[in-house]
Amino acid sequence: MGTSVGAANAVIAKDPKLQIQRFHGLRSYGSIPLNRRVNVLPVSSSSNSSIITATATPVKPDVAAEPKRSKVEIFKEHSNFIRYPLNEELLNEAPNVNEAATQLIKFHGSYMQTNRDERGTKSYQFMLRTKNPCGKVPNKLYLAMDDLADQFGIGTLRLTTRQTFQLHGVLKKNLKTVMSTIIRNMGSTLGACGDLNRNVLAPAAPFTSKDYLFAQETADNIAALLSPQSGFYYDMWVDGEKFMSAEPSEVVKARNDNTHGTNFPDSPEPIYGTQFLPRKFKVAVTVPGDNSVDILTNDIGVVVVSDAHGEPQGFNLYVGGGMGRTHRIENTFPRLAEPLGYVPKEDILYAVKAIVVTQRENGRRDERRYSRMKYLISEWGIEKFRNVVEQYYGKKFEPSRELPEWEFKSYLGWHEQGDGELFCGLHVDNGRIGGKMKSTLREIIAKYDLSVRLTPNQNIILCDIRRAWRRPITTALAQAGLLLPRYVDPLNVTAMACPALPLCPLAITEAERGIPDLLKRVRAVFDKVGLKYSESVVIRVTGCPNGCARPYMAELGLVGDGPNSYQIWLGGTPGQTVLARPFMNKVKIQELEKVFEPLCYTWKHKRQAKESFGDFTNRMDKHPVRSWFCLLVDLVPYPVLEIKQGFEKLQEIVDKWEGPAEAPARFNLRLFADKKTFEAMDELGKLQNKNAHQLAMEVVRNYVASQQNGKAE
């Protein structure tokens, strides 16, 4: 099927009806000169006419009626580049803003929320999210965020899964003070939310090797390339004063280049236009083997490729990842990015820009549920998508270079940076910094003038530590409960949860507040079935199916699907390269042990040597299938989604579970007369995932049974 689909896509891509248009500038529309009308190209004859596949074309086509657009698209069109009516709403005395301003303030890095634990009159407040490419936080910014959390927030800072801070509980009347303080202290919230490029991820470890430095530099450059240019952010929060460092010349050159029709000429937003992107857009950059960034969950994944001497030469590109979905709507789904090709290092900004423009021009704008780039690629197929991107890029992509296997890296504990100084990675449960932990971190960061990096796993790294500081810092951290990795439960090290209740308006049930107890319950199940303390499973919990904590990559993912109820996903792997699949729906929180216990017991007793929980669950499924795929035929222009639940064998085990088998009575028998025999038996036992005692008892029992049956040999 793959060959025929590829051939079909190649033919489709050459159809002149599908060729991309060149831009010749935006026409003003109506009585407001600064507003622009955005029109939609008619779809090809092989497509369903109700599906909008093009976006911000500069000239209005001569059509009788405009196709449907979502309400958010209308808000953007009439906003004067994300200013109106937010600028007016911020001036009135109301504690909230209207519907249009609620959507527009996201582009400025904020969401309006209410405390859902409170009954009666709604208490409106705002969450602010910073934008920190590579998770880099200067000393000055960290101390400012710490102060703002106490003065204008709820007294805590939260580290996100995209290497940023979230500040909760800010009142509308304090927004300008908080925003301007962040800006004046080397920070920004511009584009941390909204329909544009979000924070660009990169490995947080401050290694000084060429590949890591190049990955971080590239992430910074991509973030700058895709940053809004029209000045709305600074107009709103610092009265037009701009606080921006000088951009690298290669970034400015790539942004302004319109050789292949990527830009809106003479527009304040040369890449985004008036409408920006159809939906949020996520980019991650990393080095081969380091999957601390969940590379395949991003719209664009960028991987440094170096030569034999460690000198970066170019990049492998992956496209089409994304986690969001909607319960019981089967044509919404999580998706892994797939290879697009290789580009030399000097072309990376042009290639990224070409991908973004392809999504800008073809992503759906009528239904936001299907507006992410993953749905465009699922509809088109990777061959057609590559063909269109290459027209904007102006070149053909080279074949992807071979890479080693991916591995999750936490970077917890003490490490050499490579420049004579140290860094220390600290585990922060669910990314929530408060209380004694918060005050101690502030004291250390201020006293030693440390910079900080935030990780995509909600942890924090203290950087540039002199060796003489290691002992006093370790002591202070331990007293605040910030422990070295060996003292943190292995289950907690890889666990993640989104904030969910009480502030997130989309949350169906608990995540951050519920996961501490959940992890203790999983540990109790491990103890009950005899799993070792060192054993771990990647557990991620979200309060709704949008997947902010990336539960669809977990070995055990819990996704809120009702009050105190979760959908359970299985099959992700520790390296975060396999998409999990749905296992059970509507499992009440008090019933979770009825699922965990049989699964963990079966894993312990039937797994292969060193087999992870995720690999085990996939192997137990007799007929592994891809959870999501597209059927591309002429009469079906949109992906046909087939869901295969799988895990029938595991489901049967859970359904029939009556508790673990009774352990045999233990007697104080001396099975081994000498150490040599014991060690030999222990080595044999390891091949069967058993210890020497277990294997010896099995041999003895088999021998006794054979004697009783008169079959001794």
C-alpha positions in Angstrom: 0.0 0.0 0.0 2.9 2.4 0.9 4.3 2.3 -2.7 1.0 3.0 -4.4 0.1 5.8 -2.0 3.5 7.4 -2.6 3.0 7.2 -6.3 -0.5 8.6 -6.1 0.8 11.5 -4.0 3.6 12.2 -6.4 1.0 12.5 -9.2 -1.3 14.7 -7.1 1.5 17.0 -6.1 2.2 17.7 -9.8 -1.4 18.7 -10.5 -1.3 22.4 -11.4 -4.5 23.0 -9.4 -2.6 22.2 -6.3 0.5 24.4 -6.9 1.1 27.0 -4.3 0.5 30.7 -5.1 2.9 33.5 -4.9 2.2 36.5 -2.6 1.8 40.0 -3.9 0.8 41.9 -0.8 -2.2 42.2 1.4 -5.2 44.3 0.5 -6.8 46.4 3.2 -10.4 45.6 3.8 -13.4 47.6 5.0 -13.2 50.8 6.9 -10.3 49.8 9.2 -7.0 50.3 7.2 -4.9 48.2 9.6 -7.1 45.2 9.3 -6.7 42.7 6.5 -9.1 40.3 4.9 -8.0 36.6 4.8 -9.4 34.4 2.1 -9.4 30.7 1.5 -8.5 29.0 -1.8 -11.0 26.6 -3.2 -9.9 23.0 -2.7 -9.1 20.6 -5.5 -11.7 18.7 -7.2 -10.8 15.5 -5.4 -11.4 17.1 -2.0 -14.5 17.6 0.0 -15.6 21.2 -0.6 -16.5 21.7 3.1 -12.8 21.2 4.2 -10.7 24.4 4.2 -7.2 23.6 3.3 -5.6 27.0 2.5 -5.1 30.0 4.6 -3.9 33.6 4.4 -3.9 34.4 0.7 -3.0 38.0 0.0 -5.6 38.7 -2.7 -9.3 37.9 -2.4 -10.4 35.3 -4.9 -13.5 36.2 -7.0 -15.9 33.9 -5.2 -19.6 34.4 -4.3 -19.3 33.4 -0.7 -16.5 33.0 1.8 -16.0 29.5 3.2 -16.5 29.0 6.9 -13.8 30.2 9.3 -13.6 29.6 13.0 -14.5 32.5 15.4 -10.9 32.8 16.4 -9.9 33.5 12.8 -12.4 36.4 12.8 -11.0 37.8 16.1 -7.5 37.7 14.6 -8.6 39.4 11.4 -10.1 42.4 13.3 -7.4 42.7 16.0 -5.0 45.1 14.3 -2.2 42.5 14.7 -3.4 41.1 18.2 -4.1 44.5 19.8 -7.8 45.2 19.6 -10.0 44.8 21.7 -7.5 43.6 24.3 -6.0 47.0 24.7 -9.4 48.4 25.6 -10.4 45.5 27.8 -7.3 46.0 30.0 -8.4 49.5 30.8 -11.8 48.9 32.2 -12.6 47.9 35.9 -14.0 44.5 35.2 -11.9 41.6 36.6 -12.1 39.7 33.3 -11.9 40.4 29.6 -14.3 39.7 26.8 -14.4 36.7 24.5 -12.2 38.2 21.7 -9.6 39.5 24.2 -9.6 36.1 25.9 -8.3 34.6 22.7 -5.9 37.4 21.8 -4.2 37.6 25.2 -2.9 34.0 24.5 -0.6 35.5 21.9 0.8 37.6 24.7 1.5 34.5 26.8 -1.5 34.5 29.1 -4.7 32.5 29.7 -7.7 33.8 31.7 -8.8 31.3 34.4 -11.1 30.9 37.3 -10.7 28.9 40.5 -13.1 25.9 40.0 -12.9 24.9 43.6 -14.7 28.1 44.6 -18.5 28.2 44.3 -20.6 31.2 43.6 -19.2 34.3 41.9 -16.3 33.6 39.6 -12.9 34.8 40.8 -11.1 35.6 37.5 -7.3 35.4 37.4 -4.6 35.0 34.7 -1.9 32.5 34.2 1.3 33.8 32.6 3.7 31.5 30.7 7.2 32.6 29.9 9.1 31.8 26.7 12.6 30.4 27.3 14.2 28.8 24.3 16.3 25.8 25.5 14.9 26.4 29.0 17.5 29.1 29.6 16.8 31.4 32.6 19.2 34.2 33.4 19.9 34.8 37.1 18.1 38.1 37.0 15.0 36.6 35.5 14.8 33.7 38.0 14.9 36.1 40.9 12.3 38.4 39.3 9.9 35.4 38.7 10.4 34.3 42.3 9.4 37.7 43.6 6.4 38.0 41.2 5.1 34.6 42.4 4.9 36.0 46.0 3.8 39.5 45.2 1.2 38.9 42.5 0.7 35.1 42.2 -0.2 32.3 44.4 3.2 31.9 46.0 4.5 29.1 43.8 6.2 28.8 40.4 5.5 26.0 38.1 7.9 24.4 35.6 6.2 23.3 32.4 6.8 20.4 30.0 8.1 23.0 27.4 10.9 24.4 29.5 9.1 27.5 30.7 7.6 29.0 33.9 3.9 29.3 34.6 2.8 32.0 37.1 -0.7 31.4 38.4 -3.2 33.7 40.1 -2.3 37.1 38.6 -5.2 39.6 38.7 -6.1 41.6 35.7 -5.2 44.9 37.4 -1.7 43.6 37.9 -1.1 42.2 34.5 0.9 45.2 33.1 3.1 45.4 36.2 3.9 41.7 36.0 4.4 41.6 32.2 6.6 44.7 32.2 8.7 43.3 35.1 9.3 40.1 33.2 10.3 42.0 30.1 12.7 44.4 32.0 14.4 41.4 33.6 15.5 39.7 30.4 12.3 37.6 30.0 9.4 37.4 27.7 6.0 35.8 27.4 5.5 36.7 23.7 4.2 33.7 21.8 4.2 31.3 24.8 0.5 30.7 23.9 -1.6 31.4 20.8 -1.6 30.4 17.2 2.1 30.7 16.5 5.4 29.1 17.3 5.6 28.2 21.0 8.8 27.8 23.1 11.5 26.0 21.2 12.9 23.0 23.1 16.5 21.8 23.3 18.5 19.7 25.8 18.8 21.7 29.0 22.1 20.2 30.0 24.8 23.0 29.7 27.4 20.8 28.1 30.0 22.7 26.2 30.5 20.0 23.5 30.1 21.3 19.9 26.9 19.3 19.2 25.0 20.5 22.3 26.1 24.1 21.8 25.1 24.0 18.2 21.6 22.5 19.1 21.0 25.3 21.6 22.2 28.0 19.2 19.9 26.6 16.5 16.9 26.6 18.9 17.6 30.2 19.8 17.8 31.1 16.1 14.5 29.3 15.2 12.8 31.0 18.1 14.0 34.4 16.9 13.0 33.6 13.3 9.5 32.8 14.2 9.0 35.5 16.8 6.2 38.1 15.9 7.6 41.3 14.4 4.6 43.7 14.5 5.4 45.1 18.0 1.9 44.4 19.6 3.5 42.8 22.6 5.7 45.7 23.5 3.0 48.3 22.7 0.7 46.6 25.2 3.0 46.0 28.1 5.9 48.5 28.0 4.2 51.3 26.0 6.1 50.5 22.8 9.6 50.3 24.3 11.4 47.3 22.9 13.7 45.1 25.0 15.3 42.9 22.4 18.9 41.8 21.9 20.5 42.1 18.5 19.5 39.2 16.2 22.1 37.2 14.3 22.4 38.4 10.7 21.5 34.9 9.4 18.1 35.1 11.2 17.3 38.5 9.8 18.3 37.4 6.3 16.2 34.2 6.4 13.2 36.0 7.8 13.3 38.7 5.1 14.0 36.3 2.2 11.1 36.0 -0.2 12.8 34.3 -3.1 10.2 31.5 -3.0 7.0 33.4 -2.1 7.0 32.7 1.6 6.5 36.2 2.9 3.8 38.9 3.0 5.7 41.9 1.4 5.4 45.1 3.3 3.5 43.5 6.2 4.4 44.1 9.8 4.3 40.3 10.1 6.2 39.0 7.1 5.8 35.3 8.0 2.6 35.3 9.9 0.4 38.0 8.2 -2.8 39.1 9.9 -4.0 35.6 10.7 -0.8 34.0 12.1 -1.0 30.2 12.0 -4.1 28.0 12.1 -3.1 26.6 15.5 -0.2 26.4 18.0 3.1 25.2 16.5 5.9 23.4 18.4 9.6 22.9 17.5 12.3 20.9 19.3 16.0 20.7 18.6 18.3 18.0 19.9 21.4 15.9 19.3 21.4 12.2 18.3 20.4 9.9 21.0 19.2 12.6 23.5 15.5 12.4 23.7 15.0 14.6 26.7 12.8 16.8 24.5 10.3 14.1 23.3 11.4 14.9 19.8 8.7 13.0 17.9 5.8 14.8 19.6 6.6 18.2 17.9 5.4 19.7 14.7 9.0 20.0 13.7 11.8 17.9 15.2 15.4 19.1 14.4 18.3 16.8 15.0 22.0 17.9 14.7 24.1 15.6 12.5 27.8 15.8 13.0 30.8 14.3 11.2 33.3 11.8 12.6 35.2 14.7 14.3 32.1 15.9 16.1 31.7 18.9 13.8 28.0 19.7 13.1 27.2 19.4 9.3 23.4 19.6 9.1 20.1 18.4 10.4 17.6 15.6 10.1 14.1 17.0 10.1 10.9 15.3 11.4 7.4 16.7 10.9 3.8 16.1 12.1 4.0 15.2 15.7 1.3 16.3 18.2 -0.5 15.0 21.3 -3.9 16.6 21.5 -7.1 14.7 20.8 -10.7 14.7 21.9 -12.5 11.8 23.7 -14.8 9.8 21.6 -14.1 11.7 18.4 -12.1 9.1 16.6 -10.6 11.4 13.8 -8.7 13.3 16.5 -5.6 11.5 17.6 -2.0 11.8 18.9 0.6 11.3 16.3 4.4 10.8 16.0 6.5 13.0 13.7 8.0 11.2 10.7 11.2 11.8 8.7 11.1 14.6 6.2 14.7 14.6 5.1 18.2 16.2 5.7 19.3 19.8 5.2 22.8 21.3 5.4 23.4 23.5 8.5 23.3 26.7 6.5 19.8 26.0 5.2 18.0 25.1 8.5 16.2 28.4 9.0 15.0 28.4 5.4 13.7 24.8 5.7 11.9 25.5 9.0 10.4 28.6 7.5 9.2 26.6 4.5 7.5 24.0 6.7 5.8 26.8 8.8 4.5 28.5 5.6 3.2 25.2 4.2 1.1 24.8 7.4 0.1 28.5 7.4 -1.2 28.2 3.8 -2.8 24.8 4.1 -3.8 24.0 7.7 -7.5 24.1 8.3 -9.0 27.3 9.7 -12.6 26.3 9.8 -12.4 23.8 12.7 -9.7 24.3 15.3 -9.9 20.7 16.4 -8.3 19.7 13.1 -5.9 22.6 12.6 -2.6 21.2 13.8 -0.1 20.3 11.1 -0.3 16.6 12.0 -3.8 16.5 10.4 -2.5 18.2 7.3 0.2 15.6 6.9 -2.2 12.7 7.8 -4.5 14.0 5.0 -1.8 14.6 2.4 0.7 11.9 3.2 4.4 12.7 3.7 5.3 12.7 0.0 2.9 15.4 -1.0 3.7 17.4 2.1 7.4 17.2 1.2 6.8 18.2 -2.4 4.9 21.4 -1.3 7.5 22.3 1.4 10.3 21.9 -1.2 8.6 24.6 -3.4 8.8 27.1 -0.5 12.3 25.9 0.4 13.6 26.0 -3.2 15.5 22.8 -2.9 15.0 19.1 -2.6 15.6 17.5 0.8 18.4 15.0 1.0 17.8 11.5 2.5 17.8 11.5 6.3 21.1 10.4 7.9 21.2 7.3 10.1 21.0 8.0 13.8 21.5 5.9 17.0 18.6 4.8 19.1 16.9 7.5 21.2 17.2 7.5 25.0 15.5 9.6 27.6 18.0 11.6 29.7 17.0 13.4 32.9 20.3 15.0 33.7 19.6 14.8 37.4 22.4 15.0 39.9 25.9 16.4 39.5 27.7 16.5 36.1 30.7 18.1 34.5 29.8 20.8 32.0 33.0 20.4 30.1 34.5 23.8 30.9 35.7 23.0 34.4 32.5 23.9 36.2 29.6 21.7 37.3 25.8 21.6 36.9 23.3 20.0 39.2 19.9 18.7 38.0 17.2 18.7 40.6 14.0 16.7 40.6 10.9 18.8 41.2 7.7 16.8 41.7 5.2 17.9 39.0 7.3 21.0 38.4 5.7 22.8 41.4 8.2 25.0 43.3 6.9 26.4 46.6 7.5 26.5 50.4 11.0 25.7 51.7 12.1 24.5 48.3 11.3 27.8 46.7 13.1 29.9 49.4 16.2 27.7 49.4 16.5 27.7 45.6 16.3 31.5 45.7 19.0 31.7 48.4 21.4 29.5 46.4 20.8 31.1 43.0 21.2 34.6 44.5 24.2 33.8 46.7 26.2 32.1 44.0 24.9 34.2 41.1 23.8 31.0 39.2 21.9 30.8 35.9 19.2 28.2 35.6 17.8 25.8 32.9 14.4 24.3 32.9 13.9 20.8 31.5 11.1 19.3 29.4 10.5 16.9 32.3 9.5 19.7 34.7 12.9 19.7 36.5 15.5 22.5 37.1 19.2 22.6 36.5 21.6 24.9 38.4 24.4 25.8 36.1 28.0 27.1 36.2 28.8 25.8 39.7 32.4 26.0 41.0 33.7 22.8 42.5 34.2 24.5 45.9 30.5 25.3 46.0 29.4 21.7 45.6 29.3 20.6 49.2 27.5 23.6 50.7 25.0 23.6 47.9 24.3 19.9 48.3 23.7 20.3 52.0 21.3 23.3 51.5 19.4 21.4 48.8 19.0 18.3 51.0 17.6 20.4 53.9 15.0 21.7 51.5 13.9 18.3 50.2 15.7 18.6 46.9 17.4 15.3 46.9 20.0 13.6 44.8 18.6 11.1 42.3 19.4 8.0 44.4 17.1 9.3 47.1 14.1 9.9 44.7 11.7 7.1 44.0 12.4 5.9 40.5 8.7 6.2 39.7 8.8 9.9 40.5 11.9 10.6 38.3 10.0 10.0 35.0 6.5 10.9 36.1 4.7 14.0 34.8 1.3 15.7 35.3 -0.4 18.8 33.9 -1.8 21.4 36.4 -5.4 20.4 35.7 -7.8 21.3 38.5 -8.6 23.8 40.0 -7.5 26.4 37.4 -7.4 24.8 34.0 -10.9 25.3 32.3 -10.4 22.2 30.2 -9.6 19.8 33.1 -12.1 16.9 33.6 -10.4 15.5 36.7 -7.2 15.8 38.8 -3.6 15.5 37.5 -1.0 17.5 39.5 -2.9 17.3 42.8 -3.6 13.6 42.3 -0.4 12.2 41.0 1.6 12.1 44.4 -1.0 9.7 45.9 -1.2 7.8 42.6 2.6 7.1 42.5 2.5 5.9 46.1 -0.3 3.5 45.2 1.7 2.2 42.2 4.7 1.7 44.5 2.5 -0.2 46.9 1.4 -2.5 44.1 5.0 -3.0 43.1 5.8 -4.1 46.7 2.8 -6.4 46.8 3.6 -8.3 43.6 7.4 -8.4 44.4 8.8 -5.9 42.0 12.1 -4.3 43.1 12.4 -0.7 44.3 14.7 0.0 41.4 12.0 -0.9 38.9 10.2 1.9 37.2 7.5 2.7 34.7 7.0 6.0 32.8 3.7 7.4 34.2 2.1 10.5 32.9 -1.3 12.0 34.0 -3.4 14.7 32.4 -6.8 16.0 33.5 -8.1 16.1 29.9 -7.3 14.5 26.5 -5.3 17.6 25.2 -2.2 15.8 26.5 -0.1 18.7 27.9 2.0 16.2 29.9 2.4 14.0 26.8 0.6 10.9 28.3 0.3 9.2 24.9 4.1 8.5 25.1 3.9 7.0 28.5 4.3 3.3 29.4 1.3 4.0 31.7 -0.8 7.0 30.7 -3.8 8.2 32.6 -6.1 10.7 30.7 -9.0 12.3 32.5 -12.3 11.2 30.9 -14.8 12.1 33.7 -15.1 13.2 37.3 -12.5 11.0 39.2 -12.2 8.8 36.1 -9.4 8.1 33.7 -8.8 6.5 30.3 -5.7 4.2 30.6 -3.2 4.1 27.8 -0.4 1.5 27.5 2.5 0.8 25.2 4.8 3.8 25.3 8.5 3.0 25.9 11.2 4.5 28.1 13.0 6.0 25.1 9.8 7.8 24.1 9.7 6.6 20.5 6.5 4.5 20.5 2.9 5.8 20.6 0.8 4.4 23.4 -2.6 2.9 22.7 -5.9 3.1 24.6 -6.5 0.2 26.9 -9.5 0.9 29.2 -12.0 3.7 29.5 -13.8 5.3 32.5 -11.6 3.6 35.2 -12.6 5.3 38.5 -9.7 6.5 40.6 -10.5 4.2 43.5 -10.5 1.2 41.1 -7.0 1.7 39.7 -5.4 -1.0 41.7 -7.7 -3.5 40.0 -5.9 -2.7 36.8 -2.4 -1.9 38.0 -2.0 -5.1 40.1 -2.7 -7.7 37.5 -0.6 -5.8 34.9 2.4 -5.4 37.2 2.1 -9.0 38.5 2.0 -10.4 34.9 4.9 -8.1 33.9 7.1 -9.4 36.8 6.4 -13.1 36.0 6.2 -13.2 32.2 8.6 -10.5 31.0 11.8 -11.3 29.2 15.2 -10.2 30.5 15.3 -6.5 31.1 12.1 -6.0 29.3 10.4 -2.6 30.1 6.8 -2.4 31.0 5.9 -0.7 27.8 7.7 -3.3 25.6 6.1 -6.1 27.7 2.6 -4.8 27.1 3.2 -4.5 23.4 4.6 -8.0 23.2 1.6 -9.4 25.1 -0.7 -8.1 22.4 -0.6 -11.0 19.9 -1.4 -8.9 16.9 0.3 -5.5 17.3 -1.3 -2.9 15.0 -0.8 0.8 14.3 -3.3 2.7 16.3 -3.8 5.3 13.6 -3.5 5.2 9.8 -4.9 6.9 6.8 -6.5 5.3 3.8 -5.8 7.5 0.8 -8.1 6.9 -2.2 -9.6 9.2 -4.8 -13.1 9.2 -3.3 -11.9 9.7 0.3 -10.1 13.0 0.5 -9.8 13.1 4.3 -8.0 10.4 6.5 -10.1 7.4 7.3 -9.1 6.5 10.9 -9.2 2.9 12.1 -8.8 2.4 15.8 -7.7 -1.1 17.0 -7.8 -1.4 20.7 -5.5 -4.4 21.0 -4.3 -5.6 24.4 -7.0 -8.4 24.4 -4.8 -10.7 26.4 -4.0 -8.1 29.0 -7.7 -7.2 29.2 -8.5 -10.8 29.8 -5.9 -11.0 32.6 -7.4 -7.9 34.3 -11.0 -9.1 33.9 -10.2 -12.5 35.5 -7.8 -11.2 38.2 -8.4 -12.7 41.6 -5.2 -11.6 43.3 -1.6 -12.9 43.2 -0.9 -16.6 43.7 -0.2 -17.6 47.2 3.5 -17.6 47.9 4.8 -21.1 48.9 5.7 -21.5 52.6 9.4 -20.7 53.2 11.5 -23.0 55.2 15.0 -22.3 56.5 16.7 -24.8 54.2 20.3 -24.6 53.3 20.3 -25.2 49.6 23.9 -24.5 48.8 27.0 -26.1 50.4 29.5 -23.8 48.8 29.8 -20.3 47.2 30.8 -21.7 43.8 27.6 -23.7 43.4 25.5 -20.7 44.5 27.2 -18.4 42.0 26.7 -20.9 39.1 23.1 -21.3 40.0 22.6 -17.5 40.3 24.0 -17.0 36.8 21.6 -19.6 35.4 18.7 -18.1 37.2 19.4 -14.7 35.7 18.8 -16.1 32.2 15.2 -16.9 33.4 14.7 -13.8 35.4 15.0 -15.8 38.7 17.4 -15.7 41.6 19.5 -18.7 42.7 17.0 -19.7 45.5 14.0 -19.7 43.1 15.8 -21.8 40.5 17.2 -24.3 43.0 13.7 -24.8 44.5 12.3 -25.4 41.0 15.0 -28.0 40.3 14.3 -29.7 43.6 10.5 -29.7 43.1 10.9 -31.1 39.6 13.2 -33.8 40.8 10.9 -34.8 43.7 7.9 -34.9 41.3 9.8 -37.2 38.9 10.8 -39.5 41.7 7.2 -39.8 42.9 6.1 -40.7 39.4 8.8 -43.3 39.0 10.3 -41.4 36.1 13.7 -40.5 37.6 16.4 -40.7 35.0 
